[in-house]
């Protein structure tokens, strides 16, 4: 069963999580809610990385894992939107460039 995504797509989503977290961490004067967001993004990113290395033990488990991986891919669009908003504020967030800038 294919959901129209590849491992590279999942890796790209994880890369967005990591980049957003790095930018938030570099913004030293970030309000507390940004600090919490950074911690939450780190948790989500590490969880998603763990999902990528899971090996199913049965055909039913494989189907469930494929569905979860498809959900992960749907996270990509909101993350891309967040990265674009951060790119617009890049000069006040950090000196490094976001991907695609």
Phi, psi and omega in degrees: 000129182245140178251010177077030177225163180233169179303323178300325177296316179296318179297322178297319178298315178298322178297322177296315177305312183296317182295317179297316179298318179297315181297318179295321179294325181286342179276086190298331181263021182297138174299162184304325181293330175290323177298317179294320178300318178300314180297319179294319178297320177299317179296314180297316180299314181293325177295316180295321176299320179296320179300323181296330183265357178295139176247123180293146180259353179208163177300321179295319179294325178298317180298317179297316180297321177297321178295318179297317179296326176294320177298319178304318182295329178290345176287341185300317183296311177298324178294319178297318178299317179296318179298321179294320177295320179293323179299323179294332180256015188308319184296331179267347180271312183192172180268344181280161182268144172279155179301141177083002181279000000 
